[in-house]
């Protein structure tokens, strides 16, 4: 008994002493702050975090590589799911599936966004209502796929599927600065998925009209397309041929001919001739109402090929600013046309001449800041070497006849050099140190006016003394600059904010024969673009020849980046 009592007192003293020691230590040292306990993540978030830390992710038979944007999105929200809540799919998940299924109407490929796998998982989730563990796995996988689809789809709507700079080193138009992650965060917060996606699409009416054309042509394809017309003699008004029946059907399907009961189905009549003319006009052909080899070739292009062409040009619109300025000039080099646009409507239109296929006009935008009347032409070295130098060697008086001066350098204040003091027979492009400048006059290729929008390509709009070239259907004759059909009308338009500059005054200044620079009171954006498909304000669809081969380059690039190709 005594021993037990002794052990008790020894233990009690030890506890008292150690308790005091702890209190003294805590009193001496700094207070230790309480550490808040980290809230436990839900099972779904834990599973999602685990998946994102073990890349690639396998979903069924599919190997999935999440993008950095996807990882950033989930990390920002502490790995919470975005498309379901407590195992139940949110409405926006079904809305996104519908949007992805309809992405083909935007010229995109639904399977690029894994739509079939998403629909398969949706079916599995409904089947596994009673199996919570398996359902959780499917819900997390579905969330990953939906997020991936949204981020990729929104990126394609904002920037396009291809970076244009990767396929065209002349591309020089600024990208839209939009972060798809921020867009998705906005969707999750506001629950406005349909509205947000619609806001990402280009606002240009031209893009929307292309989308309508795509839907129209897809409908034609779904019904079997249009018939092919076999080769044979030229078809024209008065021709009697079995192929006329097929031709009439073909033009009815493309909307060039209204259906009517012909007196003789095999006879090429006046309504059919009008339809052929309309078709030729829409395809950049010589408009003569005759179905010759060129027209027959265009007629026999399959509808599927035209659908692909529409898609390529919708992609090009996605490379441009979402909203264009209220007033701008657009040159479509593929159609050889200039459009002056105000509030989405073309208020002036004219023909242009663009660069040759091997000297093509670049794609870029800049602001027109001044025009020059009676301009000089500083002859580029490449043109001097290829075209001017051989003429000088053949004719020592060539420079004098063409009013071309030789200057000692490219400096603005360079002195003039006597051309007869130069041994032209020994001159080459490499050893030629001078500058050639053609004075204003009837043979100056810049004509009476040039329109300047400074850019790295030294490309501009200008008049031309060779007006006859505007009568050609294909007008790719320049060295890259753009010749305009109606320079006086265009000059009057761009100077409308400069008081007093009407046609009468322009002609008066031009007739003085002196070079005059006029700064624009209001600069005008200029877009030099390339569209081989165009839908005008009346809904007519135009297809143009791919003069620079850019369609095939873009098509091949899209095939390389598309998982569904």
NUMILUM-182634 format. One line per field, with one value per residue (C-alpha): x, y, z; residue in three letters. Coordinates in steps of 0.2 Angstrom, whole numbers, plus 2048, in hexadecimal, padded with zeros to 3 digits. Last residue first. Example, Ala and Ser with C-alpha at 12.3 -4.5 7.8 and 13.67 -1.06 7.14 Angstrom:
<recs>
east <- 844|83E
north <- 7FB|7EA
up <- 824|827
res <- SER|ALA
</recs>
This chain:
<recs>
east <- 7D2|7C9|7D8|7DA|7EB|7F2|7E2|7E0|7F2|7ED|7DE|7E7|7F4|7E7|7DD|7ED|7F1|7F4|7E7|7DA|7CC|7BD|7AC|79D|78D|77F|777|771|77F|78C|793|7A5|7B0|7C2|7C6|7D7|7DA|7E1|7D9|7DA|7D5|7D2|7DA|7D0|7D7|7E0|7F1|7F3|803|805|811|80F|806|7FB|7ED|7ED|7E9|7DA|7D4|7D3|7CB|7BD|7BB|7B8|7C5|7BD|7BE|7C9|7BC|7B7|7C9|7C7|7B8|7BF|7CE|7C4|7BA|7CA|7D2|7C4|7CC|7D9|7EA|7F1|803|80B|815|805|7FC|7EF|7DF|7D5|7C4|7CD|7C5|7CF|7DE|7D8|7DC|7EF|7F3|7F2|7EB|7F2|7F0|7FE|80B|81C|81C|820|810|80C|7FA|7FC|7F0|7F8|7F1|7F4|7FB|806|80D|815|812|807|811|818|82B|833|840|84F|85A|86D|879|878|885|879|86B|878|880|88E|884|87D|88E|887|88B|87D|871|877|874|867|86B|864|859|84D|85B|859|86A|872|862|85F|84F|842|838|833|83C|84B|84D|84C|859|867|85B|85E|869|85B|84E|857|859|847|83E|847|854|84A|83B|845|84D|83D|839|836|826|822|810|805|7F9|7FE|7F2|7F3|7F0|7E9|7EA|7F1|7EB|7F4|7F4|801|7FF|807|816|817|804|804|7FF|7EF|7E4|7D4|7C2|7B6|7AA|7A2|796|798|78E|794|793|79D|7A7|7B1|7B4|7C2|7C1|7CD|7C3|7D2|7DA|7CC|7CF|7C6|7C5|7BE|7B1|7A8|7B7|7B7|7B1|7B8|7C9|7CE|7D5|7C3|7BF|7CC|7C4|7B4|7BD|7C4|7B2|7AB|7B8|7B5|7A2|7A6|7B0|7A2|796|7A1|7A9|7A0|799|7AB|7B2|7A3|7A6|7B8|7B5|7A6|795|790|786|794|79A|7AD|7AF|7B1|7A6|797|796|798|789|77E|783|77E|76D|76A|76E|762|754|758|756|763|757|756|748|73D|72F|738|72E|736|741|74B|75D|76D|768|775|768|75F|770|773|761|763|774|76D|75F|76B|776|76A|76E|766|770|766|76E|77F|787|799|79B|79D|7A3|797|78D|78F|77F|77D|77F|776|769|776|781|773|770|783|782|775|77D|78D|785|77D|78E|796|788|78D|79F|79B|790|7A0|79D|7AA|7A4|7A9|799|78F|799|795|783|781|78B|783|784|78C|79A|79D|79C|7A8|7B4|7B3|7B7|7C5|7CD|7CA|7D6|7D1|7DE|7D7|7E6|7EE|7F0|800|800|80F|817|808|805|80B|806|7F4|7F3|7E7|7D7|7D0|7D4|7C4|7B9|7C7|7CC|7B9|7B9|7C9|7C4|7B2|7B8|7C5|7B9|7AC|7B9|7BF|7AE|7A9|7B8|7B3|7A1|7A7|7B2|7A4|798|7A3|7A4|791|78A|777|776|782|778|775|788|78C|781|789|79A|796|790|7A1|7AA|7A1|7A3|7B6|7B8|7C1|7B2|7A7|7B1|7B0|7A8|79D|78E|799|799|787|78C|798|78A|77E|78B|78E|77B|77B|789|782|772|77C|780|77C|789|788|78A|790|798|7A6|7AD|7B8|7CA|7CF|7C7|7D7|7DF|7D1|7D3|7E6|7E6|7DA|7E4|7F4|7EB|7E5|7ED|7DF|7E3|7D2|7CE|7C3|7C9|7DC|7E4|7F6|7FB|7FA|7F8|7E8|7E1|7E5|7DD|7CD|7CC|7CE|7C1|7B5|7B7|7B4|7C3|7C7|7C7|7D9|7DA|7DE|7EF|7EE|7FB|80A|80D|81F|82A|82C|81A|819|829|822|812|81B|826|818|80F|81F|821|80F|80F|81F|819|809|813|81E|80F|806|816|817|805|807|817|80E|800
north <- 84A|849|84E|85E|866|85E|85F|872|875|86C|876|886|882|87D|88D|898|892|8A5|8A5|89B|89E|8A7|8A1|8AD|8AA|8B6|8BA|8CC|8D4|8CA|8B8|8B6|8A6|8A7|8B4|8BC|8CC|8DD|8E7|8FA|904|917|926|935|946|93D|945|94C|94A|954|94F|95C|959|968|95D|953|962|967|955|953|964|95F|94E|955|95A|969|964|955|949|943|940|92D|92E|93A|930|920|929|930|91F|915|904|902|8FB|8F0|8EE|8DD|8DD|8DF|8D4|8CA|8CF|8C0|8C6|8D2|8E3|8EB|8E8|8F6|903|902|914|90E|915|910|906|902|8F4|8F9|8E8|8EE|8F9|90C|90F|91A|91C|920|92C|932|921|916|90E|91F|91F|92E|939|93A|937|926|924|918|916|913|906|8F9|8EC|8DD|8E1|8E1|8EF|8EC|8F0|8FF|908|918|92A|92A|929|939|938|942|946|93D|947|939|92D|91D|921|92A|92D|928|930|927|932|923|92A|92F|91F|915|920|912|905|8F3|8F4|900|8F3|8E5|8F0|8F4|8E3|8D7|8E1|8F1|8E7|8DF|8EF|8F8|907|917|91D|92F|934|940|941|939|932|932|928|917|90C|8FA|8E8|8D9|8CB|8CD|8D0|8C2|8C3|8B1|8B1|8C3|8D1|8D9|8E3|8EB|8ED|8F8|8F9|907|908|8F6|8F4|8EE|8FF|907|8FC|901|8F1|8EE|8DF|8D3|8C4|8BB|8CC|8D1|8E3|8EA|8FC|901|90B|905|8FB|8E8|8DE|8CD|8D2|8C6|8B5|8AE|8B5|8AA|89A|89F|89F|88E|888|88F|886|876|878|87C|86B|862|86A|861|86D|868|879|881|875|878|88B|889|87C|886|888|898|8A6|8B3|8B8|8B4|8AB|8B2|8A4|8AE|8B7|8A7|8A0|8AF|8AE|89B|8A0|8AD|8A0|894|8A1|8A4|891|883|876|864|868|86E|87B|87D|87B|886|885|895|895|89A|893|885|877|880|882|86F|86A|875|86E|85D|860|869|85A|851|85E|86B|87C|88B|896|88E|87D|87A|868|85A|856|84E|859|854|854|85E|858|849|850|852|85B|868|86A|86D|87A|884|882|888|897|89C|89B|8A6|8B3|8B3|8B6|8C4|8CC|8CE|8CB|8BD|8AF|8B1|8BA|8AB|8A0|8AC|8AD|89A|897|8A4|89C|8AC|8A5|895|89E|8AC|89F|897|8A8|8AB|89A|89E|8AE|8BB|8C7|8C6|8C5|8D4|8D3|8D0|8C0|8C1|8B1|8A7|896|898|8AA|8A5|89C|88E|888|89A|8A7|8AA|89D|890|895|893|882|87D|883|87D|86B|86A|86F|862|855|858|859|848|840|846|840|82F|82C|831|826|817|81A|81F|80F|812|81F|816|815|828|82B|81E|828|838|830|82A|83C|843|836|83A|84D|84C|85F|85C|850|85F|865|878|882|88C|881|872|879|873|863|86D|87A|86C|864|875|877|865|86A|87B|873|86C|859|851|848|855|863|861|86B|874|868|870|86E|87C|889|890|87F|879|888|887|874|877|886|87B|86E|85D|84E|841|82F|827|815|818|829|828|838|83C|843|83E|84E|853|842|844|855|84F|840|84C|858|84A|843|855|85E|85E|86F|874|876|887|887|890|89C|898|8A6|8AB|8A3|8A6|8A3|893|88D|891|888|879|878|87A|86B|861|865|861|851|84B|84F|845|836|836|838|829|81E|822|81D|80C|808|80C|800
up <- 63A|64B|656|64B|64B|63B|632|636|62E|61E|61C|61F|612|606|608|607|5F5|5F0|5E3|5EC|5DF|5E6|5ED|5EF|5F9|5F7|607|602|60D|605|609|606|603|5FD|60A|60C|616|615|623|623|632|62E|635|638|633|626|621|60F|606|5F6|5E7|5D9|5C9|5CB|5C3|5D3|5DD|5D3|5D1|5E4|5E6|5DA|5E2|5F3|600|609|61B|61F|627|616|611|611|606|5FA|5F8|5F5|5E7|5DF|5E0|5D7|5D1|5DF|5DD|5EB|5EF|5EF|5DE|5D4|5C7|5D1|5C9|5C4|5BC|5B0|5AD|5BA|5AF|5A3|5B0|5AD|5B3|5C6|5D6|5E7|5F6|601|606|60E|616|627|627|625|61F|610|601|5F1|5E4|5D1|5CA|5D5|5C5|5BF|5AC|5AB|5B7|5C9|5C9|5CA|5D8|5D6|5E5|5E4|5EB|5DD|5E1|5E6|5D9|5CB|5C1|5B5|5A5|5AE|5AF|5B8|5B3|5A7|5B5|5BC|5CF|5DA|5EC|5FA|606|60B|60C|601|5F9|5EA|5E1|5CF|5C7|5BD|5B1|5A6|596|5A0|5A9|598|58F|590|589|58A|59A|5A1|59D|5A5|5B5|5B7|5B8|5C3|5CB|5CD|5D3|5E1|5E6|5E8|5DD|5E7|5DE|5DF|5E3|5DA|5E9|5F9|606|619|629|623|632|631|62F|628|61B|60E|5FB|5F1|5E7|5E0|5DE|5D7|5E3|5E3|5D6|5DE|5D9|5E2|5F0|5FA|609|60E|61E|62F|637|629|61D|60E|604|5F8|5EC|5E3|5E9|5F1|5F6|601|605|614|618|629|632|642|647|647|656|65A|653|645|646|648|637|62F|637|62E|61E|620|625|615|60A|613|60F|5FD|5FC|603|5F6|5E8|5DB|5CB|5C8|5C9|5BC|5B1|5B2|5AD|59F|597|59E|595|59E|59A|5AB|5AC|5BC|5CE|5D5|5DA|5C9|5C0|5CA|5C6|5B3|5B3|5BB|5AE|5A1|5A9|5A9|596|591|58F|587|58F|59B|58D|592|5A3|5B3|5C0|5CE|5D2|5CC|5D5|5E5|5E6|5E4|5D6|5CD|5CD|5C8|5B9|5B4|5B6|5A9|59E|59E|592|585|57A|57A|576|584|588|58B|585|57F|58B|59C|5A9|5B5|5C7|5D1|5E1|5F3|5FA|606|614|608|604|617|61A|60C|615|626|61F|616|627|62F|621|624|637|632|626|633|63E|650|651|65E|670|675|670|67C|68A|686|685|695|6A0|6B1|6B8|6C3|6B9|6A9|6AF|6B4|6A3|69B|6A7|6A2|690|691|684|67B|669|65D|654|641|638|62E|622|629|624|62B|63D|63E|63B|64C|648|650|651|65E|668|661|661|673|678|671|679|68B|68A|684|691|69E|698|697|6A9|6B0|6A7|6AF|6C0|6BE|6B7|6C6|6D2|6C9|6CC|6DE|6E0|6D7|6D8|6CA|6BF|6AF|6AF|6B1|6A2|696|69A|698|687|682|688|67F|66F|671|673|670|65F|65C|65A|64B|647|639|645|640|645|656|658|662|66C|671|675|681|689|68C|694|6A0|6A3|6AB|6B9|6BA|6CB|6D5|6E3|6D7|6C5|6B7|6C0|6CC|6DA|6D8|6E3|6D7|6D1|6D0|6C5|6B8|6B8|6B4|6A6|69F|6A0|695|69A|690|68F|689|684|686|695|69C|69F|6A5|69F|6AC|6BE|6C8|6BF|6C4|6D6|6D6|6CE|6DB|6E9|6E2|6E0|6F2|6F9|6FF|712|719|71E|731|737|740|751|754|760|76C|76C|77A|78C|791|787|78F|7A1|79E|798|7A7|7B3|7AB|7AC|7BF|7C3|7B9|7C1|7D3|7D0|7CA|7D9|7E4|7DD|7DD|7F0|7F3|7EA|7F4|805|800
res <- UNK|UNK|UNK|UNK|UNK|UNK|UNK|UNK|UNK|UNK|UNK|UNK|UNK|UNK|UNK|UNK|UNK|UNK|UNK|UNK|UNK|UNK|UNK|UNK|UNK|UNK|UNK|UNK|UNK|UNK|UNK|UNK|UNK|UNK|UNK|UNK|UNK|UNK|UNK|UNK|UNK|UNK|UNK|UNK|UNK|UNK|UNK|UNK|UNK|UNK|UNK|UNK|UNK|UNK|UNK|UNK|UNK|UNK|UNK|UNK|UNK|UNK|UNK|UNK|UNK|UNK|UNK|UNK|UNK|UNK|UNK|UNK|UNK|UNK|UNK|UNK|UNK|UNK|UNK|UNK|UNK|UNK|UNK|UNK|UNK|UNK|UNK|UNK|UNK|UNK|UNK|UNK|UNK|UNK|UNK|UNK|UNK|UNK|UNK|UNK|UNK|UNK|UNK|UNK|UNK|UNK|UNK|UNK|UNK|UNK|UNK|UNK|UNK|UNK|UNK|UNK|UNK|UNK|UNK|UNK|UNK|UNK|UNK|UNK|UNK|UNK|UNK|UNK|UNK|UNK|UNK|UNK|UNK|UNK|UNK|UNK|UNK|UNK|UNK|UNK|UNK|UNK|UNK|UNK|UNK|UNK|UNK|UNK|UNK|UNK|UNK|UNK|UNK|UNK|UNK|UNK|UNK|UNK|UNK|UNK|UNK|UNK|UNK|UNK|UNK|UNK|UNK|UNK|UNK|UNK|UNK|UNK|UNK|UNK|UNK|UNK|UNK|UNK|UNK|UNK|UNK|UNK|UNK|UNK|UNK|UNK|UNK|UNK|UNK|UNK|UNK|UNK|UNK|UNK|UNK|UNK|UNK|UNK|UNK|UNK|UNK|UNK|UNK|UNK|UNK|UNK|UNK|UNK|UNK|UNK|UNK|UNK|UNK|UNK|UNK|UNK|UNK|UNK|UNK|UNK|UNK|UNK|UNK|UNK|UNK|UNK|UNK|UNK|UNK|UNK|UNK|UNK|UNK|UNK|UNK|UNK|UNK|UNK|UNK|UNK|UNK|UNK|UNK|UNK|UNK|UNK|UNK|UNK|UNK|UNK|UNK|UNK|UNK|UNK|UNK|UNK|UNK|UNK|UNK|UNK|UNK|UNK|UNK|UNK|UNK|UNK|UNK|UNK|UNK|UNK|UNK|UNK|UNK|UNK|UNK|UNK|UNK|UNK|UNK|UNK|UNK|UNK|UNK|UNK|UNK|UNK|UNK|UNK|UNK|UNK|UNK|UNK|UNK|UNK|UNK|UNK|UNK|UNK|UNK|UNK|UNK|UNK|UNK|UNK|UNK|UNK|UNK|UNK|UNK|UNK|UNK|UNK|UNK|UNK|UNK|UNK|UNK|UNK|UNK|UNK|UNK|UNK|UNK|UNK|UNK|UNK|UNK|UNK|UNK|UNK|UNK|UNK|UNK|UNK|UNK|UNK|UNK|UNK|UNK|UNK|UNK|UNK|UNK|UNK|UNK|UNK|UNK|UNK|UNK|UNK|UNK|UNK|UNK|UNK|UNK|UNK|UNK|UNK|UNK|UNK|UNK|UNK|UNK|UNK|UNK|UNK|UNK|UNK|UNK|UNK|UNK|UNK|UNK|UNK|UNK|UNK|UNK|UNK|UNK|UNK|UNK|UNK|UNK|UNK|UNK|UNK|UNK|UNK|UNK|UNK|UNK|UNK|UNK|UNK|UNK|UNK|UNK|UNK|UNK|UNK|UNK|UNK|UNK|UNK|UNK|UNK|UNK|UNK|UNK|UNK|UNK|UNK|UNK|UNK|UNK|UNK|UNK|UNK|UNK|UNK|UNK|UNK|UNK|UNK|UNK|UNK|UNK|UNK|UNK|UNK|UNK|UNK|UNK|UNK|UNK|UNK|UNK|UNK|UNK|UNK|UNK|UNK|UNK|UNK|UNK|UNK|UNK|UNK|UNK|UNK|UNK|UNK|UNK|UNK|UNK|UNK|UNK|UNK|UNK|UNK|UNK|UNK|UNK|UNK|UNK|UNK|UNK|UNK|UNK|UNK|UNK|UNK|UNK|UNK|UNK|UNK|UNK|UNK|UNK|UNK|UNK|UNK|UNK|UNK|UNK|UNK|UNK|UNK|UNK|UNK|UNK|UNK|UNK|UNK|UNK|UNK|UNK|UNK|UNK|UNK|UNK|UNK|UNK|UNK|UNK|UNK|UNK|UNK|UNK|UNK|UNK|UNK|UNK|UNK|UNK|UNK|UNK|UNK|UNK|UNK|UNK|UNK|UNK|UNK|UNK|UNK|UNK|UNK|UNK|UNK|UNK|UNK|UNK|UNK|UNK|UNK|UNK|UNK|UNK|UNK|UNK|UNK|UNK|UNK|UNK|UNK|UNK|UNK|UNK|UNK|UNK|UNK|UNK|UNK|UNK|UNK|UNK|UNK|UNK|UNK|UNK|UNK|UNK|UNK|UNK
</recs>
